[in-house]
């Protein structure tokens, strides 16, 4: 093999190494986002479980307020990631179940929006 052949081989191997390094970094970052989404979804599920065990509408409404506020985006990008959309769906389901529990406890129907429930049953914040 000539010197030119060796240089070409080394350049190709270097390019492949850069591609594989970039792919590995991207996969690592994606795995971090999945772990973050899972931990945040777990917190929302814990809020749901806590609310469904409570029998006092005031306490349930406080948990509803916390669940309604609690949610941050995982990525600083203007568009939502797959993980962000997943968390939004989890949050929507948790809020829906907490409101259904409030309906059972109070016998009232203030609609699917959490705001009227929070205003009616959660104490005002200081």
N, C-alpha and C positions, 0 to 999 in steps of 0.2 A: 504494500500500500504506500502511496506517495504521501508527502507532507500535506499536500492539499486534501487528500482523502482523510487523514487523521484530524485535520482541523475541522473539516465538515462533520465528521463523526462526533467530535467533541462539542461542536456547536449544537448539533441535533440533540445530543444527550443533555446538554445544559438547558436547552429549550424545553425538553420533556420534563426535566427536573423542576423547572419553574411552573409548568402547567400542573404537575402533580402537587407541588407545594401550595399553589393557589386553590386547587380543588380540595385539598386536605383542610386548609384554613376555612374555606366556605362551609364544608361539612361540619367542622368543629363549631363554628358560629351558629349554624342551624341547630345543632344539638343543644347548645346553650339556650336558644330561644324555646325549644321544646321543653326543656327542664323548667325554665321560668314560667311558661304557660301552664304546665302541669301543677307547679306549686301554687300559682295564683288561683287556678281552678279549684284546687283542694281547699284553699281558704274560703272561697265562695261556697263550696259544698258544706264546709263546717258551719258557716253562718246559717245556711238553710237548715241543717240538722238542729242547730241550737234553737232557731226560731220555731221549728215544728214541735219541739219538746216543751216549749213555754205555753202557759195557759193564761197569761196576763197580756191583754191586747197592747198595753203600753210597752211592755218589754219586747214584744214581737215587732211593734212599729219602730222601736229604736234599732233593732237588728235590721229591719227593712231599710231604714235610713242609712245605716252603715254599708249594707250591701249595695244600695243604690249609688252611693258615693265612691265605693271602693272599686276601682278599676283603672288601671293605667295602661297605656299602650306599651308594648314591648319594644317597639322599634321607633326611632326618631324620624322615620320616613313619613312623607305626607300620605302615602297610600297604606292601607292596612295590610299586615302580613296575614298568612293563614292562621297563625297562632292568635293574632288579635281578633280575627273573626270568630275563632273557636271560643275565646274568652267572652266575647260579646254574647254568643249564644248561651253559654253557661250562665252568665249573669242574668240574661233575660228569663231563663228557666227558673233560676233561683228566686227572682223577684216574683214571677208568676205564682210559684208554689207558696211563698210567704203571704202574698195577697189572698190566695185561696184559704189559707189558714186563718187569716184575719177575718175573712167573710164568715167562716165557721164560728169563730169566737164571738164576733159582734152581732151576727145576724144581719149585717148591713152590706150593701154593695156600693162602694164608692168608685167603681170602675177599675180598669186594668193599670192605670197610671199610678205609680207609687206616691206621688206628691200629695194627693188628697188624704191618703191613709196616714202619711207621716204627719201632715198638718193636724189631722183630727185626733190622733192617738199618741204620737211621740211628744214628750215635753219639749218646750222651746229651749233652744241652746242659749247659753249665756255668752 
